[in-house]
Amino acid sequence: MAEFSLQLNDDQIQIRDWIHEFAKDVLRPAGQEWDDKEEFPWPIVQEAAKIGLYGFDFFANMSMADPTGLTMPIALEELFWGDAGIALSIFGSGLAAAGIAGNGTPEQVMEWVPQCFGDENDIKIAAYCVSEPDAGSDVSSLRTRAEYDEAKDEWVLNGTKAWATNGGIAHLHVVTATVDPSLGSRGQASFVIPEGTAGIEQGQKYKKHGIKASHTAEVVLTDCRIPGSMLLGGKEKLDAKLAKAREGAKTGEKQPAMATFEATRPAVASMAVGIARAAYEIALEYAHERQAFGVPIFENQAIAFMLADMKTEIDASRLLVWRAAWLSRNGDGYKYAEGSQSKLKAGRTATWVTERAIQILGGYGYTREYDVERMHRDAKIMDIFEGTEQIQQGIVARAISEGRIDPLRQNR
């Protein structure tokens, strides 16, 4: 077990500074261009791959080889400080990789996680597909079906996935589907669908409010056949889990999508911290330079107090992120839904801080002359994806009640 410390080690400081320079020199200057284009920023991802910032080795070192659990959120904060849309394009494959790592066998992890990234000479991207048009927060209601063809040892998938980052353009898709509808979320499993598989295609591409450089689309599965070996975790394990569920016994396993989201919530929260910090720093600099009534507006108590609150909220959010990231790697995991706490707080902080930054800049903040306009649009997704603000509240409430109540089901 690694000791929890707020003092970063030399490797973490070096990684933080290295990524910050890339974010400052490459991501921040290109942010508006790719926001306007609303296209996947292939050239920048290729540049990230060339310096070792995109690839299996980077993902493994950040997420698997770090005993403190802090290096990944440190890295993501710096990337999203640069530009959220481009950073999500760089990190998006990591969610699919996390889905494989969280649900697959060791052999599957070693085979498929590297294929989520490719290499600097042949870049690949991956997509993690869970949400559906009628099943976002309620993942127990997934309608995408996976049926086993025993004669051919193949799985046949049918359905439509929604809101998939890299969906349809990915070289590899990880799809969560229902294998036994009567069991709800306990009757689900995750599958790998590699490039070139028939029966999978992109549906509509979403025109979004923010993170426009990140490709988000539907994924349509029509009689999509994959070998039995593409079931993450293997059929023997799935059969045993389904048998326990049918008997009414606890399976001892988390629902596949929830296992992935639980692991990635501190990472998503760190993205929100990065956006908030970026907007705060722009507002702080502006407040020192902008003159009104003969003095910098920072000398106006209303502005100074606003910036003080922004700084406090950002630092508090980061502390929650680091605690959750450390707990996910050390000890017995979360007791009071610390991962959800971090995402709940950081998502709120990003949305609030970016709005306050616009207020401090006044009319200029509402224009594209300053990046806070884009940052505010980018920030809102942090309250929504990978579990909305209200879902996180429900998870925390359930945890502090020690399971006696389930606020997410009170209205049923």
N, C-alpha and C positions, 0 to 999 in steps of 0.2 A: 504494500500500500504506500502510495506517495504521500508525503506530508503536504497538507494544504498551506499554501503560502501566496501572499500577494506580491512577493518579490520574484520577478521573472528570472529564469536562468539565462545564461549567456546565449544558448541556442535560440531560445524564444525571443530574446531581444534582437538577435541577428535576423531571424525570420520576419519579425514584425517590421523592422526597418527596411528590409529588402522588398517586402510586399508593398509597404507604404510608398517607396520610390516608384515602383511600377504603377501603382494607383495614381500617384501624383503626375507622373510623366506621360502615361498612356491612357488610363481610363478616364480621368477627369476631363482632359481636353477633348476626348472623343464622345463624351456622354451625350451632348445635345445632337450631334450628327446622327448617332444611331437611334436616339429617341425619335428623331424626325423620320428616319428611314423605316422604322418598325420592322427591322430584319435582324436575323441572327448575325452577330458580328464575327463572322469567320476569320477575317484577318487578325483581329485582336486575340481571339482564342488561339490561333496559330502562333502568334507572338508569345502568348503565355506558355504554350507548350515548349517553345524553343528555349526558354529560360528555366524550364522545369517547374512552372507554376500550374500547369495543367497536365495531369497524367496519373497513372496508377501509383507510381512511387510517391508522388506528392500526397495523394489521398491516403495511402497506407501510412506514411510517416506522420501525417497530421491526425489521423483518426485511430490508428491501430497501435503505433509504436510509441505513443506518448503516455507515460504512466500518470501524468498530472491531469490529462483531459483538457488542458487549457490552450494548447497550441492551436487547435482548430478554431475556437472562437476568436482568438487573437488575430489569426490570419484573416478570417472572414470580416471582422470589424474593419480591418484596413482595406480590404477589397471593396466593401460596400461604402466605405468613406469616399472612394474614388468615384464610382457610379454604380447604382444598384442594378440597373437593367443589364449592363455589360457583365457585372460581377455574377449575376444570376445565370447568365449564359455560360460563364466559366464554371460555376459551381453546380449547375443543374444536373449534370451527369452524376454528381456525387450522391444525390438522393436515390437514384436507381441502384448505385453501387451499395448504398446503405441498406436498401431493400434486399439485395442479394446476400450481403454479409449478415443481416439479421435473421434471415429465414433459410438460407441455403446450407448444404453440407460443406465441410471444408474443401472437398473436391470441387464442388460447384463454385465456391467462392474463388478459388484459384483459377478456375477456367474462365469464369464470366466477368468478374470485376475488372480485370485488365482490359477486356473488350469494351467496357464502358467508355474508355478513354483513347484507345489506340496508342500511337506514339507520335513524336514530333513530325515524322515524315508521312504519317497516315493517320490524321486525327479522326477519332470516332466520338460520337455523343450518344447519350442514353436518355431514356425517358421512364419515369415511374408513373404508372397509370392506376389510380384508385378511384377518384371521384367520378360521378356520373351525372347526367343532366338532372336526375331526380334523387340523387344520393350524394350530398356533399359532406356535411357534418355527420349525418347518420350513415356511417359506413356499414351498419348491419343490414341496410336495405339495398345492397348492390344487386343489380339485375343481370349483369354480365355473367353468363353461365359457362362453366367448363365441365364437359362430359367426357368420361373415359371410354374409349373404344378399346376394349380388352383384346379383341382379335388382332388389332394392329399395334397395340401398346402405344396409342396416341391419345392426346387430349384434343378436344374440339371446342374452340372458344367462339362465342357469339355475344355481341353486345356493343355498346358505345360508351367510351370513356370521355370524360370532360376535363377541361382545365389542366391538361397534361403539359408540363414544361418540356420542350423539345418534341412534343407529340407529333408523330407523323414524319418528321424529318430525321428522327433518331436512327442510328444503326442497330440499336438494341432496345427493346421495350421490356420492362418488368410490369406485369399486369396482375392485379388482384381480382379474383373472380370467385363466384359462388359455386361450390360443388354439391352442396346439399341445402337447398333453400329453407327447409324446415328447421334448420339449426341456427339461422341468423348468422351473426358474425362468427360463430364457432364452426360454421360450415364453409368457411372460405379458405382459399389457398392462393399462393403467388406462383407465377410462371414466368419463364424467360422466353421471349420471342426474338430470335436473332434476325439479322438483316437477310432479306431475300425470301422470307417466309410468305407464302401466298395467303390471302385472306385478311391482311391488315393494311389499312390505309388511313391517311389523314382526312378528317372531316373538316368542319369549319375552323378557320383560324380566327381567334378572338381579337377584336380591336379594343385595346385596353386603355384604362385611365392612366396607368403608370407602368413602370418596368417594361417599356415598349421594345427595348432591344432584346428582351427575352421572348423567344417563340413560345406561344401558348395555343394549343389547339385541341380539338376532339380527335380521338382515335377510334376508328370503326373496325370491329372484328366481325367477319362474315365467314362462318365455317373455316375458321383458322385452325389448321391442324399442326400440332407440334409433337415431337417424340416424347414419350413418357419421361425421359430423363430431364426434360425441361421443367418439371414440377420441382420447385424449390423445397428442399428438405426430404424429398423422396416419397414414394407412394406408401411404403410400409409405415412410415411415421404418420402420414396423413390418415391412413386407415385406422391406426390406433387412436388418434385424436378424435376422429369421427365416432368411433365405437364408444369411447368414453362419454362423448357429448350426448349420444343417443340414449345412453343409460342414465343420463342426468348427472353424471359425475363431473367434477371439475377436471379439466384437461391439464391444468398446470401450465398452459401456454397462452401467451397473448395472441389476440387476433393479428394476422400478418401485417396489415397496414398500421395498426396501433403500435406494434413492436418497432416499426420503422420510425413513426412519428415521435414516439417517446425518446428514441435515441437522438433524433435530430432537432428537438425543440430548443436546446441551448444554442445550437448552431444558428437556427433561424432568429433567435433572440439577439444573437451577436450581430447579425446583419442589420437589425433594427437599430442597435446601438451605433453602428457605423454611420448609418444615414443621419441619425440625430446629431452625432458629433460633428459631421460635416456641415450641417446647416447651422449649428451653434457657432462654429468657428467663423463662418462667413458673416453671421450676424454680429459677432463680437468685433471682428475687424471693421465692419461697416460702422458700428456704433462709435468706435474710436476715431474714425476718419470723417464721418458726416458731421457737418457743422449746422447748428440751428440756434438762433438767438445769440450768436457769437461764441458758442462753446460746442465741443463735441457732444452729441446726444447721449453718450455714455454717462455724462455728468448729470443727466436728468435721472432723478431717483427711480422714476417709473421704468425706464429702460434698464438701468443697472440692476434693479431687483428682478426684472424679468429674466435677464441673463443669468443672474445668480440661481434662480429657480431652474433654469434650463440645465446649467452645469450640475446642479445637485441631482436632478432626475436622471441625467445620463450616467453619472457615477454610481448612483444607487442601482440602476438597471444593470450596469456592467458587473457589479458585485453579485447580484442574483444570478447572472449568467455564469460567472466563474464558479460560484458555489454549485450550481446544477451540473456544470460540466465536470467538475471534480467528483461529485457524488456518483455520476454515471459511470465513472471509471474506477472508483474506489469505494470501499465499504459495502453496504448492503443495498445500494441504490436509493431510490426516492422513498421517503416515508410520508411526506406531506405534499407530494406532487411538485417538487421543487423545479422540475423541468417546465411544467405548465406555469408555475409562478413567474419564472424568468421570461417566458414568452408573453404572458399577459402584461407584465410590467413594461417590457421593452417595446412591445408593439404600441401600447398607449403612449409611451414616451416619444417614440419616433413621430407619431402623428401629431402630438401636441407641440413638440419642439420645432418641427418644420413649419407649423402654422404660426408659431410665435416668431420665428425667423422672418417670415414674410411680413408680419406686423411691424417688426423693427425696421425693415427696409422700406416699408410703406409702399408707394406706387411702384418703385423699382422692383420690389420683391414679387410683385404680381406679373412682371414681365419676364421674358426669356433672356433678358440682359444679365440676370443673375441666376445661378443654378438652384437657388432655394425653391423656385417655382416648380422645377422638375422633381426636386427632392421631396417636396410635399406630396406630389402625385405618386411618387414611388413608395413613400412611407405607408400609405393607407393599406397596402396589401399585407403589411406585417400584422395587422389586426384581423386578417381574414384567412390567409392560406395556412395549411397544416394545422387547422383547428382555430376557429374564430375566437374572438375575445370571450364570448359567452360560453363556448365549449370549454375553454381553459378555466373559467370561473367554476363551471360545473365539476370539472375534474378535481380542482383544489377543494371545493366544498365536500365532495365525496370523500376525499382523503382525510380531511380534518374531522369528518364525522366517523372516521374509521369504518366506513362501509355501511353505516346504519341507514343512510339515506342515499338516494341517487337523484340529485337535482335535475339531471338531464332527462329523467323519466316522469317528473312530477305531474306533468300535464297530460299524461296518457291514461 
